[in-house]
């Protein structure tokens, strides 16, 4: 068993929130075209609040913002890691099997002088451009949230960013860009550092 897989399997206390059984059952129902159209039309064009406003000005409050570009996040995704996370969140086994079949079915070929050679299967990663990949990546990144929250609960001295304390937000994500936010004191920043190191070890980054 690999190091990253062992870390996830032994961290069952992370998955305190699981998919509701009724919702889990609905994931395996037949999907109709009308439902897909209705879901696409219902998406709102919402905007995120401007948490970084005024960072260039001097002020009394200490604030910490750290932008991270998760390099090759899709390319380094372990399929075993992804499957264990889906299980941890309580997704039905039938649904997980469908997802992993789609993820593992990618094949590649090499084209030399306009001539394609034999196909070979991928060994890991999520496919760029696959409409399902961003959703799977969001689920994986949820583990970072859970690790951070566990570290915060264990220490008890963490201070949230002044614009995030009401909702207890520690990070925001867009695609593979990650924005970490907390108070500017050394202890809070250290907690964030330890959480990132643990996430890195289980993800394989």
C-alpha positions in Angstrom: 0.0 0.0 0.0 1.4 3.4 -1.0 2.2 6.1 1.5 -0.5 8.5 0.2 -3.2 5.8 0.3 -2.4 4.7 3.8 -2.6 8.3 5.0 -6.1 8.7 3.6 -7.4 5.3 4.8 -6.2 6.0 8.4 -7.8 9.5 8.5 -11.4 8.4 8.8 -12.0 11.2 11.4 -11.7 13.6 8.5 -14.9 12.5 6.8 -17.3 13.7 9.5 -19.8 14.8 6.7 -21.0 12.2 4.3 -23.5 12.1 1.5 -27.1 11.7 2.7 -28.4 8.2 1.9 -31.4 9.6 -0.1 -29.0 11.8 -2.2 -26.7 8.8 -2.6 -29.5 6.7 -4.0 -30.6 9.4 -6.4 -27.0 9.5 -7.9 -27.6 6.1 -9.4 -31.0 6.9 -11.0 -31.5 7.3 -14.8 -30.7 10.8 -16.0 -33.1 12.4 -18.6 -32.2 15.0 -21.1 -34.7 17.4 -19.7 -33.0 17.3 -16.3 -29.6 18.2 -17.8 -31.1 21.2 -19.7 -32.9 22.4 -16.5 -29.7 22.0 -14.4 -27.6 24.0 -16.9 -30.2 26.8 -17.2 -30.5 27.1 -13.4 -26.8 28.0 -12.9 -26.4 31.5 -11.5 -23.7 33.9 -12.5 -22.6 34.7 -9.0 -19.5 36.6 -8.0 -17.2 36.0 -5.0 -16.8 38.9 -2.5 -13.6 41.2 -2.8 -11.7 39.9 0.4 -8.4 41.4 -0.8 -9.8 45.0 -0.9 -7.5 47.4 0.8 -4.5 45.1 1.2 -2.2 47.8 0.0 -3.1 50.2 2.8 -1.5 50.2 6.3 -3.9 49.2 9.0 -3.9 47.8 12.6 -5.4 44.4 11.8 -2.9 41.6 10.8 -4.0 39.7 7.7 -2.5 36.9 5.8 -3.2 36.0 2.2 -1.3 33.3 0.4 -1.9 32.4 -3.3 -0.8 29.0 -4.3 -0.7 27.6 -7.9 -1.1 23.8 -7.5 1.2 22.8 -10.4 0.1 19.9 -12.5 -2.7 19.2 -10.0 -4.7 17.1 -12.6 -1.6 15.3 -13.8 -0.5 14.1 -10.4 -3.9 12.8 -9.2 -3.7 9.3 -7.9 -6.7 7.1 -8.9 -6.4 5.1 -5.6 -6.4 8.4 -3.7 -9.5 9.6 -5.6 -11.4 6.4 -5.0 -10.6 6.3 -1.3 -11.9 9.9 -0.9 -15.2 9.1 -2.7 -15.6 6.1 -0.4 -14.8 8.3 2.6 -17.5 10.8 1.7 -20.0 8.0 1.5 -20.7 8.0 -2.2 -22.5 4.7 -3.3 -20.3 2.0 -4.6 -22.1 1.8 -7.9 -21.6 5.5 -8.5 -17.9 5.3 -7.6 -17.5 2.4 -10.0 -19.0 4.6 -12.8 -16.7 7.5 -12.0 -13.5 5.3 -11.8 -14.4 3.6 -15.1 -14.6 7.0 -16.8 -11.4 8.2 -15.2 -9.4 5.1 -16.0 -10.6 4.6 -19.6 -8.4 7.3 -21.1 -6.0 6.2 -23.8 -3.2 8.0 -25.7 -1.4 7.6 -29.0 1.7 9.1 -30.5 1.6 10.8 -33.9 4.9 11.0 -35.8 5.0 12.4 -39.4 1.1 12.4 -39.5 1.0 8.7 -38.7 -0.5 7.5 -35.4 1.0 4.6 -33.5 -0.5 2.2 -31.1 -2.6 3.4 -28.1 -1.4 3.1 -24.5 -3.4 3.6 -21.3 -2.8 6.3 -18.7 -1.6 5.3 -15.2 -3.0 8.2 -13.2 -4.3 11.8 -13.4 -7.6 13.4 -14.4 -8.2 14.3 -18.0 -7.9 18.0 -18.9 -11.1 19.1 -20.7 -13.2 16.3 -19.3 -16.3 18.0 -17.9 -16.3 15.7 -14.9 -12.7 16.4 -13.9 -13.3 19.8 -12.2 -16.0 18.4 -10.0 -13.8 15.5 -9.0 -10.9 17.9 -8.3 -13.3 20.0 -6.0 -14.1 16.9 -4.0 -10.4 16.1 -3.6 -9.6 19.7 -2.5 -12.4 19.4 0.1 -9.9 17.1 1.9 -7.7 20.2 2.3 -10.6 22.0 4.0 -11.1 19.0 6.4 -7.4 18.7 7.2 -7.2 22.5 8.0 -10.3 22.3 10.1 -9.0 19.4 12.1 -5.7 21.2 12.7 -7.6 24.3 13.8 -9.8 22.2 16.2 -6.8 20.4 17.7 -4.8 23.6 18.5 -7.7 25.9 19.4 -5.7 29.1 19.0 -6.2 29.7 15.3 -7.4 33.2 14.3 -9.4 33.7 11.1 -8.9 36.4 8.6 -10.9 39.5 9.7 -13.2 39.2 6.6 -13.7 35.4 7.0 -14.2 34.9 10.7 -18.0 35.0 10.6 -18.2 32.1 8.1 -14.9 30.5 9.3 -13.4 30.5 5.8 -9.7 29.5 5.5 -9.4 29.1 1.7 -10.9 29.9 -1.7 -10.3 28.0 -4.9 -10.7 28.6 -8.6 -9.5 25.8 -10.9 -6.0 25.0 -9.7 -5.4 28.3 -8.0 -5.7 28.3 -4.2 -6.0 31.4 -1.9 -5.3 30.8 1.8 -6.6 33.3 4.3 -6.0 33.8 8.0 -4.9 36.3 10.7 -1.4 37.5 10.4 0.0 36.0 13.7 2.7 33.4 13.6 0.7 30.6 15.3 -2.2 30.9 12.8 0.2 30.9 9.8 2.0 27.8 11.3 -1.2 25.9 11.5 -1.9 26.6 7.8 1.7 25.5 7.0 1.2 22.1 8.9 -2.1 21.5 7.1 -0.6 22.1 3.7 2.3 19.7 4.5 -0.1 17.0 5.5 -2.3 17.5 2.4 0.8 17.4 0.2 1.8 14.1 1.7 -1.5 12.4 1.1 -2.1 13.9 -2.3 1.4 13.2 -3.6 2.2 16.8 -4.6 
